[in-house]
Amino acid sequence: MATSNEQTQLLKLLLSGCSNNTRLAQNIAKGLEINLLDLLESYKNLLPSSPTPSLEAYCQLFACTKLNWSNSKRSQIPAQLAELQHLEHLNLSNNAFASLAPPLLKMDQLHYLNLNKNRLQSIPQQVKNWINLNALYLADNLLTTLPDSVKHWQSLQDLDLSRNQLQSLPSSIGYWNELQHLHLVKNNLLYLPDEIEGCQALELLDLSYNQIQELPPNIGALQHLRRLDLTYNPIEHFPDEIGALGLLEELVLYKVPISETEQQRLARLLPHTKIKFNFDYFF
């Protein structure tokens, strides 16, 4: 009978996702008369439903870089998920997760994470481990705040927080200096923090369907901004600094209650920008 240490070493070989290590584990297991499938039983919940998963299925799992668990009716994240060393792309959208479990928070190797359409009510401070994320999707949840630890998301390029219940953004968003696309559609935002100026790479900022009454002068620091959508926000006046957005191609102001005089002023401040004041279609 194999010792606990021998079983642990065999698991390490298999979890490495390396084909050579897998063959080595098979040879060792044969000499020790160990059934590797029994050893891997606790990882069965990471595989699609199958009465008897094959060793090959486990090996493919441990070597995978992408995992799609969307629409899988999950409400819990198995602890073993954190042991998938090569996983970079994880889709957990359209499930029933109410919180972010420790296994997910440990996964600092992820580049893409989709948590759209769940039941998340908060983001814990431990998300500071997601330092390599390039794309994060948290739309259609129940989020009301973001923790200051989001400052560690400094590799993010695409972030979607649409259709939550956010009333404000933390000042730590100023650390998102690689972010290119920020979607905040249909929240309850009342203002943008001055620290938005730190998002120097931002090209698209969608703030439509919020409660923002004015933009901070710092908006003019977003020198790479190409599209700004402020549809259905109660803004009546814009800061002069918006005229510094030299690359802005499109400013969307559907249902924004600005006067004709302010419209003309904006046109002078942004002579090369297409400004849309009225809907050209119906919902």
C-alpha positions, 0 to 999 in steps of 0.5 A, spaced: 500 500 500 502 506 498 504 511 503 501 518 504 507 521 501 507 517 495 500 519 493 502 526 494 508 525 489 503 522 484 498 527 485 503 533 484 506 529 477 499 529 475 497 536 476 503 538 473 499 537 466 505 535 463 505 528 459 512 526 461 510 527 468 503 523 467 507 517 464 512 517 470 506 517 474 503 511 471 509 507 471 510 509 478 503 507 480 503 500 476 509 498 481 506 501 487 499 497 485 495 504 485 489 505 481 490 513 479 483 514 478 481 512 485 487 517 487 483 523 482 476 521 485 476 528 489 477 532 482 471 528 479 467 535 480 471 539 476 469 534 470 463 534 466 458 529 469 460 522 467 460 515 471 467 513 470 472 519 467 478 516 464 485 518 466 485 522 459 480 526 461 483 528 468 490 529 464 486 534 459 483 538 465 490 539 468 493 541 462 487 546 460 488 553 459 481 555 458 475 552 462 468 554 460 463 553 466 457 558 463 450 556 464 452 550 469 447 551 474 453 552 479 453 555 486 459 553 489 466 553 487 470 547 488 476 547 492 480 543 487 479 549 482 485 552 485 490 547 483 489 547 475 496 550 474 495 552 467 488 555 467 488 562 464 481 563 461 475 562 466 468 563 464 463 562 470 457 566 467 450 565 468 450 561 474 448 562 481 454 564 485 453 569 491 460 570 493 467 569 490 470 563 494 477 562 496 479 558 491 477 563 485 481 568 489 487 564 489 488 564 482 493 569 480 495 566 474 488 568 470 488 573 464 480 572 463 475 571 468 467 572 466 462 572 472 457 576 468 449 574 470 451 571 477 448 573 484 454 577 487 453 582 492 460 584 494 467 583 492 472 581 497 479 585 499 482 578 497 481 580 489 488 583 490 491 577 487 488 578 481 494 581 478 494 578 471 487 579 469 486 582 462 479 582 462 474 581 467 466 581 466 462 582 472 455 585 469 448 583 471 450 582 478 448 585 485 454 589 487 453 596 491 461 597 492 468 595 490 473 595 495 480 599 495 484 593 493 481 593 486 487 598 485 491 591 484 488 590 477 493 594 474 493 589 468 486 590 466 484 592 459 477 590 459 472 591 465 465 590 465 461 592 471 454 594 467 447 593 470 449 592 478 447 597 483 454 601 484 453 608 487 460 610 487 467 608 485 473 607 489 479 612 488 483 606 487 481 606 480 486 611 479 491 605 478 488 602 472 493 605 468 492 600 462 485 599 462 482 601 455 474 599 456 470 601 462 463 599 462 458 602 467 451 601 464 445 602 468 448 603 475 446 608 480 453 612 480 452 619 482 459 622 480 466 620 477 472 620 482 477 625 480 482 619 480 479 617 473 485 621 470 489 615 472 486 611 467 490 614 462 489 608 456 482 609 456 479 609 450 471 607 451 467 609 457 460 607 457 456 611 463 449 611 460 443 610 464 446 613 471 445 619 475 451 623 474 450 630 474 457 633 472 463 630 470 470 632 473 475 637 470 480 631 470 476 628 464 480 632 460 486 627 462 483 621 458 487 623 452 486 616 449 478 616 449 475 615 443 468 614 445 464 617 451 457 615 452 453 619 457 446 617 455 440 618 460 444 622 465 442 628 468 448 633 466 446 640 464 453 643 464 460 640 461 467 642 464 471 646 459 477 641 460 472 636 456 475 640 450 482 637 451 479 630 449 483 631 442 482 623 440 474 623 442 470 620 436 464 620 439 460 623 444 453 620 446 448 625 449 441 621 448 436 624 453 441 628 457 438 635 459 443 640 456 440 647 453 441 648 446 446 653 448 450 648 451 450 644 445 453 649 441 458 650 446 460 643 446 460 643 438 466 649 439 470 645 444 470 638 440 470 640 433 472 634 431 467 629 435 461 626 433 456 629 438 449 625 438 444 629 442 437 625 440 435 618 439 435 615 432 431 609 434 426 607 438 426 601 444 
